[in-house]
Amino acid sequence: METLDVSDGFDVHEYRHGLKLHRQDGESMYLVNRADFACPACERPFDRLFVSSAREVTFANPPDAPFCLVRTPDRLLLLTH
Ligand SMILES: [Zn+2]
């Protein structure tokens, strides 16, 4: 299982072969994990990945699952399990 590498930021293009783009709006992307990538925070496989370069993000509905947060210098990642 490959863990997303965020040690030098996060580039979604490195993982696009296994991440299906579900939705994109402005500075944010919602992706589905199709390749059993592992979460960089807890090292378990995740279901969905939210990536944003926005400074502020609001979620109207909280994830209905455990989730992890990962930050890079210019991105926020939210991974649900
Ligand atoms: Zn996690």
PDB file of the backbone (N, CA, C, O) and the ligand in Angstrom, with CONECT records:
HET     ZN  A 101       1
ATOM      1  N   MET A   1       0.846  -1.194   0.000  1.00  0.00           N
ATOM      2  CA  MET A   1       0.000   0.000   0.000  1.00  0.00           C
ATOM      3  C   MET A   1       0.880   1.241   0.000  1.00  0.00           C
ATOM      4  O   MET A   1       1.836   1.350   0.767  1.00  0.00           O
ATOM      5  N   GLU A   2       0.532   2.172  -0.878  1.00  0.00           N
ATOM      6  CA  GLU A   2       1.336   3.388  -1.008  1.00  0.00           C
ATOM      7  C   GLU A   2       0.726   4.506  -0.156  1.00  0.00           C
ATOM      8  O   GLU A   2      -0.464   4.802  -0.268  1.00  0.00           O
ATOM      9  N   THR A   3       1.534   5.110   0.676  1.00  0.00           N
ATOM     10  CA  THR A   3       1.061   6.237   1.489  1.00  0.00           C
ATOM     11  C   THR A   3       1.269   7.530   0.711  1.00  0.00           C
ATOM     12  O   THR A   3       2.315   7.724   0.092  1.00  0.00           O
ATOM     13  N   LEU A   4       0.276   8.414   0.742  1.00  0.00           N
ATOM     14  CA  LEU A   4       0.440   9.706   0.085  1.00  0.00           C
ATOM     15  C   LEU A   4       1.639  10.416   0.713  1.00  0.00           C
ATOM     16  O   LEU A   4       1.744  10.514   1.935  1.00  0.00           O
ATOM     17  N   ASP A   5       2.520  10.897  -0.118  1.00  0.00           N
ATOM     18  CA  ASP A   5       3.728  11.565   0.375  1.00  0.00           C
ATOM     19  C   ASP A   5       3.467  13.068   0.452  1.00  0.00           C
ATOM     20  O   ASP A   5       3.272  13.735  -0.564  1.00  0.00           O
ATOM     21  N   VAL A   6       3.468  13.577   1.665  1.00  0.00           N
ATOM     22  CA  VAL A   6       3.224  15.016   1.845  1.00  0.00           C
ATOM     23  C   VAL A   6       4.454  15.706   2.437  1.00  0.00           C
ATOM     24  O   VAL A   6       4.378  16.845   2.898  1.00  0.00           O
ATOM     25  N   SER A   7       5.583  15.002   2.419  1.00  0.00           N
ATOM     26  CA  SER A   7       6.784  15.565   3.038  1.00  0.00           C
ATOM     27  C   SER A   7       7.276  16.793   2.292  1.00  0.00           C
ATOM     28  O   SER A   7       7.958  17.640   2.867  1.00  0.00           O
ATOM     29  N   ASP A   8       6.932  16.893   1.012  1.00  0.00           N
ATOM     30  CA  ASP A   8       7.373  18.043   0.220  1.00  0.00           C
ATOM     31  C   ASP A   8       6.153  18.655  -0.470  1.00  0.00           C
ATOM     32  O   ASP A   8       6.179  18.928  -1.670  1.00  0.00           O
ATOM     33  N   GLY A   9       5.091  18.866   0.299  1.00  0.00           N
ATOM     34  CA  GLY A   9       3.835  19.340  -0.271  1.00  0.00           C
ATOM     35  C   GLY A   9       3.051  18.177  -0.851  1.00  0.00           C
ATOM     36  O   GLY A   9       3.467  17.023  -0.745  1.00  0.00           O
ATOM     37  N   PHE A  10       1.918  18.483  -1.464  1.00  0.00           N
ATOM     38  CA  PHE A  10       1.098  17.425  -2.049  1.00  0.00           C
ATOM     39  C   PHE A  10       0.732  17.803  -3.471  1.00  0.00           C
ATOM     40  O   PHE A  10       0.149  18.858  -3.719  1.00  0.00           O
ATOM     41  N   ASP A  11       1.082  16.927  -4.400  1.00  0.00           N
ATOM     42  CA  ASP A  11       0.752  17.149  -5.811  1.00  0.00           C
ATOM     43  C   ASP A  11      -0.217  16.051  -6.243  1.00  0.00           C
ATOM     44  O   ASP A  11       0.164  14.889  -6.379  1.00  0.00           O
ATOM     45  N   VAL A  12      -1.462  16.435  -6.454  1.00  0.00           N
ATOM     46  CA  VAL A  12      -2.484  15.442  -6.781  1.00  0.00           C
ATOM     47  C   VAL A  12      -2.143  14.698  -8.073  1.00  0.00           C
ATOM     48  O   VAL A  12      -2.561  13.555  -8.256  1.00  0.00           O
ATOM     49  N   HIS A  13      -1.396  15.331  -8.958  1.00  0.00           N
ATOM     50  CA  HIS A  13      -1.076  14.703 -10.242  1.00  0.00           C
ATOM     51  C   HIS A  13      -0.203  13.461 -10.072  1.00  0.00           C
ATOM     52  O   HIS A  13      -0.210  12.577 -10.928  1.00  0.00           O
ATOM     53  N   GLU A  14       0.539  13.391  -8.983  1.00  0.00           N
ATOM     54  CA  GLU A  14       1.359  12.201  -8.745  1.00  0.00           C
ATOM     55  C   GLU A  14       0.494  10.984  -8.441  1.00  0.00           C
ATOM     56  O   GLU A  14       0.952   9.846  -8.546  1.00  0.00           O
ATOM     57  N   TYR A  15      -0.752  11.227  -8.065  1.00  0.00           N
ATOM     58  CA  TYR A  15      -1.616  10.122  -7.625  1.00  0.00           C
ATOM     59  C   TYR A  15      -2.884   9.996  -8.459  1.00  0.00           C
ATOM     60  O   TYR A  15      -3.779   9.219  -8.128  1.00  0.00           O
ATOM     61  N   ARG A  16      -2.955  10.768  -9.549  1.00  0.00           N
ATOM     62  CA  ARG A  16      -4.200  10.800 -10.305  1.00  0.00           C
ATOM     63  C   ARG A  16      -4.592   9.440 -10.870  1.00  0.00           C
ATOM     64  O   ARG A  16      -5.774   9.212 -11.129  1.00  0.00           O
ATOM     65  N   HIS A  17      -3.635   8.522 -11.072  1.00  0.00           N
ATOM     66  CA  HIS A  17      -3.970   7.198 -11.588  1.00  0.00           C
ATOM     67  C   HIS A  17      -4.865   6.437 -10.609  1.00  0.00           C
ATOM     68  O   HIS A  17      -5.583   5.522 -11.012  1.00  0.00           O
ATOM     69  N   GLY A  18      -4.828   6.801  -9.350  1.00  0.00           N
ATOM     70  CA  GLY A  18      -5.627   6.067  -8.376  1.00  0.00           C
ATOM     71  C   GLY A  18      -6.641   6.907  -7.632  1.00  0.00           C
ATOM     72  O   GLY A  18      -7.355   6.405  -6.765  1.00  0.00           O
ATOM     73  N   LEU A  19      -6.706   8.194  -7.971  1.00  0.00           N
ATOM     74  CA  LEU A  19      -7.678   9.073  -7.326  1.00  0.00           C
ATOM     75  C   LEU A  19      -8.657   9.570  -8.376  1.00  0.00           C
ATOM     76  O   LEU A  19      -8.267  10.222  -9.345  1.00  0.00           O
ATOM     77  N   LYS A  20      -9.926   9.259  -8.177  1.00  0.00           N
ATOM     78  CA  LYS A  20     -10.937   9.705  -9.143  1.00  0.00           C
ATOM     79  C   LYS A  20     -11.498  11.047  -8.683  1.00  0.00           C
ATOM     80  O   LYS A  20     -11.936  11.192  -7.542  1.00  0.00           O
ATOM     81  N   LEU A  21     -11.478  12.015  -9.580  1.00  0.00           N
ATOM     82  CA  LEU A  21     -12.015  13.334  -9.253  1.00  0.00           C
ATOM     83  C   LEU A  21     -13.531  13.257  -9.188  1.00  0.00           C
ATOM     84  O   LEU A  21     -14.196  12.913 -10.166  1.00  0.00           O
ATOM     85  N   HIS A  22     -14.055  13.580  -8.036  1.00  0.00           N
ATOM     86  CA  HIS A  22     -15.500  13.511  -7.829  1.00  0.00           C
ATOM     87  C   HIS A  22     -16.114  14.892  -8.054  1.00  0.00           C
ATOM     88  O   HIS A  22     -17.172  15.009  -8.671  1.00  0.00           O
ATOM     89  N   ARG A  23     -15.461  15.921  -7.562  1.00  0.00           N
ATOM     90  CA  ARG A  23     -15.998  17.264  -7.691  1.00  0.00           C
ATOM     91  C   ARG A  23     -14.852  18.253  -7.517  1.00  0.00           C
ATOM     92  O   ARG A  23     -13.892  18.004  -6.787  1.00  0.00           O
ATOM     93  N   GLN A  24     -14.981  19.370  -8.201  1.00  0.00           N
ATOM     94  CA  GLN A  24     -13.973  20.412  -8.067  1.00  0.00           C
ATOM     95  C   GLN A  24     -14.700  21.736  -7.998  1.00  0.00           C
ATOM     96  O   GLN A  24     -15.585  21.999  -8.813  1.00  0.00           O
ATOM     97  N   ASP A  25     -14.341  22.578  -7.038  1.00  0.00           N
ATOM     98  CA  ASP A  25     -14.898  23.913  -7.042  1.00  0.00           C
ATOM     99  C   ASP A  25     -13.847  24.905  -6.555  1.00  0.00           C
ATOM    100  O   ASP A  25     -13.335  24.797  -5.440  1.00  0.00           O
ATOM    101  N   GLY A  26     -13.544  25.853  -7.398  1.00  0.00           N
ATOM    102  CA  GLY A  26     -12.568  26.877  -7.034  1.00  0.00           C
ATOM    103  C   GLY A  26     -11.243  26.264  -6.643  1.00  0.00           C
ATOM    104  O   GLY A  26     -10.576  25.630  -7.460  1.00  0.00           O
ATOM    105  N   GLU A  27     -10.862  26.453  -5.393  1.00  0.00           N
ATOM    106  CA  GLU A  27      -9.553  26.006  -4.929  1.00  0.00           C
ATOM    107  C   GLU A  27      -9.602  24.619  -4.305  1.00  0.00           C
ATOM    108  O   GLU A  27      -8.607  24.163  -3.743  1.00  0.00           O
ATOM    109  N   SER A  28     -10.733  23.944  -4.393  1.00  0.00           N
ATOM    110  CA  SER A  28     -10.895  22.679  -3.688  1.00  0.00           C
ATOM    111  C   SER A  28     -11.258  21.535  -4.619  1.00  0.00           C
ATOM    112  O   SER A  28     -11.928  21.724  -5.635  1.00  0.00           O
ATOM    113  N   MET A  29     -10.799  20.337  -4.248  1.00  0.00           N
ATOM    114  CA  MET A  29     -11.099  19.127  -5.019  1.00  0.00           C
ATOM    115  C   MET A  29     -11.568  18.030  -4.078  1.00  0.00           C
ATOM    116  O   MET A  29     -11.057  17.871  -2.969  1.00  0.00           O
ATOM    117  N   TYR A  30     -12.539  17.289  -4.544  1.00  0.00           N
ATOM    118  CA  TYR A  30     -13.020  16.113  -3.819  1.00  0.00           C
ATOM    119  C   TYR A  30     -12.668  14.893  -4.654  1.00  0.00           C
ATOM    120  O   TYR A  30     -13.070  14.791  -5.813  1.00  0.00           O
ATOM    121  N   LEU A  31     -11.926  13.978  -4.073  1.00  0.00           N
ATOM    122  CA  LEU A  31     -11.437  12.812  -4.811  1.00  0.00           C
ATOM    123  C   LEU A  31     -11.817  11.526  -4.077  1.00  0.00           C
ATOM    124  O   LEU A  31     -11.992  11.511  -2.859  1.00  0.00           O
ATOM    125  N   VAL A  32     -11.939  10.455  -4.852  1.00  0.00           N
ATOM    126  CA  VAL A  32     -12.243   9.143  -4.297  1.00  0.00           C
ATOM    127  C   VAL A  32     -11.013   8.260  -4.479  1.00  0.00           C
ATOM    128  O   VAL A  32     -10.396   8.237  -5.544  1.00  0.00           O
ATOM    129  N   ASN A  33     -10.674   7.542  -3.428  1.00  0.00           N
ATOM    130  CA  ASN A  33      -9.489   6.684  -3.444  1.00  0.00           C
ATOM    131  C   ASN A  33      -9.805   5.369  -4.150  1.00  0.00           C
ATOM    132  O   ASN A  33     -10.567   4.553  -3.631  1.00  0.00           O
ATOM    133  N   ARG A  34      -9.233   5.164  -5.312  1.00  0.00           N
ATOM    134  CA  ARG A  34      -9.492   3.945  -6.091  1.00  0.00           C
ATOM    135  C   ARG A  34      -8.323   2.976  -6.046  1.00  0.00           C
ATOM    136  O   ARG A  34      -8.374   1.908  -6.655  1.00  0.00           O
ATOM    137  N   ALA A  35      -7.285   3.339  -5.337  1.00  0.00           N
ATOM    138  CA  ALA A  35      -6.067   2.532  -5.421  1.00  0.00           C
ATOM    139  C   ALA A  35      -5.560   2.056  -4.071  1.00  0.00           C
ATOM    140  O   ALA A  35      -4.428   1.584  -3.962  1.00  0.00           O
ATOM    141  N   ASP A  36      -6.400   2.179  -3.027  1.00  0.00           N
ATOM    142  CA  ASP A  36      -5.943   1.760  -1.711  1.00  0.00           C
ATOM    143  C   ASP A  36      -4.744   2.553  -1.223  1.00  0.00           C
ATOM    144  O   ASP A  36      -3.905   2.023  -0.494  1.00  0.00           O
ATOM    145  N   PHE A  37      -4.656   3.810  -1.613  1.00  0.00           N
ATOM    146  CA  PHE A  37      -3.614   4.651  -1.042  1.00  0.00           C
ATOM    147  C   PHE A  37      -3.859   4.764   0.463  1.00  0.00           C
ATOM    148  O   PHE A  37      -4.995   4.691   0.930  1.00  0.00           O
ATOM    149  N   ALA A  38      -2.772   4.942   1.204  1.00  0.00           N
ATOM    150  CA  ALA A  38      -2.890   5.074   2.652  1.00  0.00           C
ATOM    151  C   ALA A  38      -2.789   6.537   3.066  1.00  0.00           C
ATOM    152  O   ALA A  38      -2.151   7.361   2.410  1.00  0.00           O
ATOM    153  N   CYS A  39      -3.442   6.816   4.173  1.00  0.00           N
ATOM    154  CA  CYS A  39      -3.490   8.161   4.741  1.00  0.00           C
ATOM    155  C   CYS A  39      -2.132   8.516   5.358  1.00  0.00           C
ATOM    156  O   CYS A  39      -1.558   7.704   6.084  1.00  0.00           O
ATOM    157  N   PRO A  40      -1.618   9.704   5.081  1.00  0.00           N
ATOM    158  CA  PRO A  40      -0.320  10.066   5.653  1.00  0.00           C
ATOM    159  C   PRO A  40      -0.372  10.300   7.161  1.00  0.00           C
ATOM    160  O   PRO A  40       0.667  10.296   7.820  1.00  0.00           O
ATOM    161  N   ALA A  41      -1.566  10.503   7.716  1.00  0.00           N
ATOM    162  CA  ALA A  41      -1.671  10.757   9.158  1.00  0.00           C
ATOM    163  C   ALA A  41      -1.720   9.462   9.957  1.00  0.00           C
ATOM    164  O   ALA A  41      -1.026   9.332  10.966  1.00  0.00           O
ATOM    165  N   CYS A  42      -2.533   8.502   9.518  1.00  0.00           N
ATOM    166  CA  CYS A  42      -2.726   7.290  10.326  1.00  0.00           C
ATOM    167  C   CYS A  42      -2.284   6.028   9.603  1.00  0.00           C
ATOM    168  O   CYS A  42      -2.304   4.944  10.185  1.00  0.00           O
ATOM    169  N   GLU A  43      -1.883   6.155   8.337  1.00  0.00           N
ATOM    170  CA  GLU A  43      -1.349   5.034   7.566  1.00  0.00           C
ATOM    171  C   GLU A  43      -2.373   3.958   7.245  1.00  0.00           C
ATOM    172  O   GLU A  43      -2.008   2.869   6.802  1.00  0.00           O
ATOM    173  N   ARG A  44      -3.646   4.248   7.463  1.00  0.00           N
ATOM    174  CA  ARG A  44      -4.691   3.310   7.060  1.00  0.00           C
ATOM    175  C   ARG A  44      -5.244   3.749   5.716  1.00  0.00           C
ATOM    176  O   ARG A  44      -5.131   4.923   5.364  1.00  0.00           O
ATOM    177  N   PRO A  45      -5.842   2.832   4.952  1.00  0.00           N
ATOM    178  CA  PRO A  45      -6.448   3.250   3.690  1.00  0.00           C
ATOM    179  C   PRO A  45      -7.581   4.238   3.950  1.00  0.00           C
ATOM    180  O   PRO A  45      -8.262   4.148   4.972  1.00  0.00           O
ATOM    181  N   PHE A  46      -7.782   5.171   3.037  1.00  0.00           N
ATOM    182  CA  PHE A  46      -8.872   6.129   3.210  1.00  0.00           C
ATOM    183  C   PHE A  46      -9.855   5.968   2.065  1.00  0.00           C
ATOM    184  O   PHE A  46      -9.535   5.362   1.042  1.00  0.00           O
ATOM    185  N   ASP A  47     -11.062   6.516   2.239  1.00  0.00           N
ATOM    186  CA  ASP A  47     -12.093   6.428   1.208  1.00  0.00           C
ATOM    187  C   ASP A  47     -12.070   7.651   0.311  1.00  0.00           C
ATOM    188  O   ASP A  47     -11.990   7.547  -0.913  1.00  0.00           O
ATOM    189  N   ARG A  48     -12.141   8.816   0.949  1.00  0.00           N
ATOM    190  CA  ARG A  48     -12.240  10.059   0.183  1.00  0.00           C
ATOM    191  C   ARG A  48     -11.199  11.042   0.642  1.00  0.00           C
ATOM    192  O   ARG A  48     -10.742  11.031   1.785  1.00  0.00           O
ATOM    193  N   LEU A  49     -10.847  11.887  -0.287  1.00  0.00           N
ATOM    194  CA  LEU A  49      -9.826  12.897  -0.012  1.00  0.00           C
ATOM    195  C   LEU A  49     -10.341  14.251  -0.463  1.00  0.00           C
ATOM    196  O   LEU A  49     -10.794  14.421  -1.595  1.00  0.00           O
ATOM    197  N   PHE A  50     -10.263  15.200   0.438  1.00  0.00           N
ATOM    198  CA  PHE A  50     -10.579  16.590   0.108  1.00  0.00           C
ATOM    199  C   PHE A  50      -9.267  17.354   0.148  1.00  0.00           C
ATOM    200  O   PHE A  50      -8.529  17.264   1.129  1.00  0.00           O
ATOM    201  N   VAL A  51      -8.970  18.096  -0.895  1.00  0.00           N
ATOM    202  CA  VAL A  51      -7.746  18.891  -0.966  1.00  0.00           C
ATOM    203  C   VAL A  51      -8.128  20.324  -1.269  1.00  0.00           C
ATOM    204  O   VAL A  51      -8.915  20.584  -2.180  1.00  0.00           O
ATOM    205  N   SER A  52      -7.575  21.253  -0.510  1.00  0.00           N
ATOM    206  CA  SER A  52      -7.896  22.650  -0.764  1.00  0.00           C
ATOM    207  C   SER A  52      -6.689  23.540  -0.540  1.00  0.00           C
ATOM    208  O   SER A  52      -5.889  23.321   0.370  1.00  0.00           O
ATOM    209  N   SER A  53      -6.578  24.533  -1.376  1.00  0.00           N
ATOM    210  CA  SER A  53      -5.564  25.558  -1.159  1.00  0.00           C
ATOM    211  C   SER A  53      -6.208  26.840  -0.639  1.00  0.00           C
ATOM    212  O   SER A  53      -5.541  27.865  -0.503  1.00  0.00           O
ATOM    213  N   ALA A  54      -7.506  26.776  -0.348  1.00  0.00           N
ATOM    214  CA  ALA A  54      -8.201  27.947   0.193  1.00  0.00           C
ATOM    215  C   ALA A  54      -7.735  28.221   1.617  1.00  0.00           C
ATOM    216  O   ALA A  54      -7.323  27.309   2.335  1.00  0.00           O
ATOM    217  N   ARG A  55      -7.805  29.474   2.011  1.00  0.00           N
ATOM    218  CA  ARG A  55      -7.379  29.828   3.365  1.00  0.00           C
ATOM    219  C   ARG A  55      -8.433  29.433   4.398  1.00  0.00           C
ATOM    220  O   ARG A  55      -8.110  29.040   5.519  1.00  0.00           O
ATOM    221  N   GLU A  56      -9.692  29.545   3.997  1.00  0.00           N
ATOM    222  CA  GLU A  56     -10.775  29.137   4.901  1.00  0.00           C
ATOM    223  C   GLU A  56     -11.674  28.140   4.185  1.00  0.00           C
ATOM    224  O   GLU A  56     -11.963  28.289   2.998  1.00  0.00           O
ATOM    225  N   VAL A  57     -12.109  27.130   4.913  1.00  0.00           N
ATOM    226  CA  VAL A  57     -13.003  26.120   4.346  1.00  0.00           C
ATOM    227  C   VAL A  57     -14.130  25.866   5.341  1.00  0.00           C
ATOM    228  O   VAL A  57     -13.893  25.726   6.541  1.00  0.00           O
ATOM    229  N   THR A  58     -15.344  25.807   4.834  1.00  0.00           N
ATOM    230  CA  THR A  58     -16.498  25.489   5.679  1.00  0.00           C
ATOM    231  C   THR A  58     -17.163  24.223   5.156  1.00  0.00           C
ATOM    232  O   THR A  58     -17.359  24.069   3.950  1.00  0.00           O
ATOM    233  N   PHE A  59     -17.506  23.323   6.061  1.00  0.00           N
ATOM    234  CA  PHE A  59     -18.230  22.111   5.680  1.00  0.00           C
ATOM    235  C   PHE A  59     -19.635  22.194   6.271  1.00  0.00           C
ATOM    236  O   PHE A  59     -19.814  22.253   7.487  1.00  0.00           O
ATOM    237  N   ALA A  60     -20.617  22.197   5.385  1.00  0.00           N
ATOM    238  CA  ALA A  60     -21.993  22.276   5.862  1.00  0.00           C
ATOM    239  C   ALA A  60     -22.377  20.986   6.583  1.00  0.00           C
ATOM    240  O   ALA A  60     -23.100  21.012   7.579  1.00  0.00           O
ATOM    241  N   ASN A  61     -21.887  19.862   6.072  1.00  0.00           N
ATOM    242  CA  ASN A  61     -22.183  18.567   6.682  1.00  0.00           C
ATOM    243  C   ASN A  61     -20.871  17.889   7.066  1.00  0.00           C
ATOM    244  O   ASN A  61     -20.012  17.673   6.211  1.00  0.00           O
ATOM    245  N   PRO A  62     -20.711  17.553   8.343  1.00  0.00           N
ATOM    246  CA  PRO A  62     -19.467  16.893   8.742  1.00  0.00           C
ATOM    247  C   PRO A  62     -19.390  15.493   8.143  1.00  0.00           C
ATOM    248  O   PRO A  62     -20.422  14.874   7.885  1.00  0.00           O
ATOM    249  N   PRO A  63     -18.179  14.987   7.920  1.00  0.00           N
ATOM    250  CA  PRO A  63     -18.049  13.625   7.384  1.00  0.00           C
ATOM    251  C   PRO A  63     -18.681  12.628   8.343  1.00  0.00           C
ATOM    252  O   PRO A  63     -18.543  12.740   9.561  1.00  0.00           O
ATOM    253  N   ASP A  64     -19.366  11.670   7.782  1.00  0.00           N
ATOM    254  CA  ASP A  64     -20.034  10.651   8.581  1.00  0.00           C
ATOM    255  C   ASP A  64     -19.092   9.472   8.801  1.00  0.00           C
ATOM    256  O   ASP A  64     -19.480   8.315   8.638  1.00  0.00           O
ATOM    257  N   ALA A  65     -17.859   9.777   9.169  1.00  0.00           N
ATOM    258  CA  ALA A  65     -16.844   8.743   9.323  1.00  0.00           C
ATOM    259  C   ALA A  65     -15.659   9.355  10.049  1.00  0.00           C
ATOM    260  O   ALA A  65     -15.516  10.577  10.084  1.00  0.00           O
ATOM    261  N   PRO A  66     -14.804   8.516  10.630  1.00  0.00           N
ATOM    262  CA  PRO A  66     -13.569   9.068  11.194  1.00  0.00           C
ATOM    263  C   PRO A  66     -12.792   9.767  10.092  1.00  0.00           C
ATOM    264  O   PRO A  66     -12.835   9.346   8.936  1.00  0.00           O
ATOM    265  N   PHE A  67     -12.086  10.827  10.442  1.00  0.00           N
ATOM    266  CA  PHE A  67     -11.310  11.520   9.420  1.00  0.00           C
ATOM    267  C   PHE A  67      -9.992  12.020   9.992  1.00  0.00           C
ATOM    268  O   PHE A  67      -9.842  12.183  11.202  1.00  0.00           O
ATOM    269  N   CYS A  68      -9.061  12.256   9.114  1.00  0.00           N
ATOM    270  CA  CYS A  68      -7.757  12.794   9.490  1.00  0.00           C
ATOM    271  C   CYS A  68      -7.535  14.098   8.731  1.00  0.00           C
ATOM    272  O   CYS A  68      -8.052  14.287   7.630  1.00  0.00           O
ATOM    273  N   LEU A  69      -6.766  14.982   9.331  1.00  0.00           N
ATOM    274  CA  LEU A  69      -6.381  16.234   8.706  1.00  0.00           C
ATOM    275  C   LEU A  69      -4.878  16.245   8.516  1.00  0.00           C
ATOM    276  O   LEU A  69      -4.120  15.841   9.397  1.00  0.00           O
ATOM    277  N   VAL A  70      -4.464  16.710   7.363  1.00  0.00           N
ATOM    278  CA  VAL A  70      -3.037  16.815   7.054  1.00  0.00           C
ATOM    279  C   VAL A  70      -2.817  18.190   6.444  1.00  0.00           C
ATOM    280  O   VAL A  70      -3.600  18.631   5.603  1.00  0.00           O
ATOM    281  N   ARG A  71      -1.772  18.857   6.857  1.00  0.00           N
ATOM    282  CA  ARG A  71      -1.504  20.141   6.220  1.00  0.00           C
ATOM    283  C   ARG A  71      -0.120  20.135   5.586  1.00  0.00           C
ATOM    284  O   ARG A  71       0.825  19.534   6.096  1.00  0.00           O
ATOM    285  N   THR A  72      -0.039  20.812   4.478  1.00  0.00           N
ATOM    286  CA  THR A  72       1.234  21.039   3.813  1.00  0.00           C
ATOM    287  C   THR A  72       1.404  22.559   3.794  1.00  0.00           C
ATOM    288  O   THR A  72       0.484  23.265   4.206  1.00  0.00           O
ATOM    289  N   PRO A  73       2.518  23.083   3.344  1.00  0.00           N
ATOM    290  CA  PRO A  73       2.677  24.540   3.363  1.00  0.00           C
ATOM    291  C   PRO A  73       1.556  25.286   2.632  1.00  0.00           C
ATOM    292  O   PRO A  73       1.214  26.402   3.023  1.00  0.00           O
ATOM    293  N   ASP A  74       0.983  24.701   1.590  1.00  0.00           N
ATOM    294  CA  ASP A  74      -0.022  25.452   0.839  1.00  0.00           C
ATOM    295  C   ASP A  74      -1.328  24.698   0.626  1.00  0.00           C
ATOM    296  O   ASP A  74      -2.169  25.135  -0.160  1.00  0.00           O
ATOM    297  N   ARG A  75      -1.512  23.576   1.312  1.00  0.00           N
ATOM    298  CA  ARG A  75      -2.745  22.828   1.126  1.00  0.00           C
ATOM    299  C   ARG A  75      -3.234  22.240   2.438  1.00  0.00           C
ATOM    300  O   ARG A  75      -2.467  21.957   3.358  1.00  0.00           O
ATOM    301  N   LEU A  76      -4.553  22.071   2.479  1.00  0.00           N
ATOM    302  CA  LEU A  76      -5.175  21.337   3.573  1.00  0.00           C
ATOM    303  C   LEU A  76      -5.762  20.064   2.977  1.00  0.00           C
ATOM    304  O   LEU A  76      -6.432  20.112   1.945  1.00  0.00           O
ATOM    305  N   LEU A  77      -5.516  18.942   3.610  1.00  0.00           N
ATOM    306  CA  LEU A  77      -6.084  17.670   3.170  1.00  0.00           C
ATOM    307  C   LEU A  77      -6.989  17.146   4.281  1.00  0.00           C
ATOM    308  O   LEU A  77      -6.634  17.187   5.459  1.00  0.00           O
ATOM    309  N   LEU A  78      -8.149  16.658   3.892  1.00  0.00           N
ATOM    310  CA  LEU A  78      -9.044  15.978   4.817  1.00  0.00           C
ATOM    311  C   LEU A  78      -9.309  14.607   4.215  1.00  0.00           C
ATOM    312  O   LEU A  78      -9.752  14.489   3.073  1.00  0.00           O
ATOM    313  N   LEU A  79      -9.033  13.574   5.000  1.00  0.00           N
ATOM    314  CA  LEU A  79      -9.193  12.200   4.507  1.00  0.00           C
ATOM    315  C   LEU A  79     -10.202  11.495   5.390  1.00  0.00           C
ATOM    316  O   LEU A  79     -10.074  11.501   6.615  1.00  0.00           O
ATOM    317  N   THR A  80     -11.213  10.884   4.768  1.00  0.00           N
ATOM    318  CA  THR A  80     -12.196  10.137   5.553  1.00  0.00           C
ATOM    319  C   THR A  80     -11.925   8.647   5.445  1.00  0.00           C
ATOM    320  O   THR A  80     -11.421   8.154   4.436  1.00  0.00           O
ATOM    321  N   HIS A  81     -12.274   7.938   6.523  1.00  0.00           N
ATOM    322  CA  HIS A  81     -12.024   6.499   6.602  1.00  0.00           C
ATOM    323  C   HIS A  81     -13.318   5.719   6.721  1.00  0.00           C
ATOM    324  O   HIS A  81     -13.294   4.491   6.798  1.00  0.00           O
TER     325      HIS A  81
HETATM  326 ZN    ZN A 101      -6.086   8.766   8.493  1.00  0.00          ZN2+
END
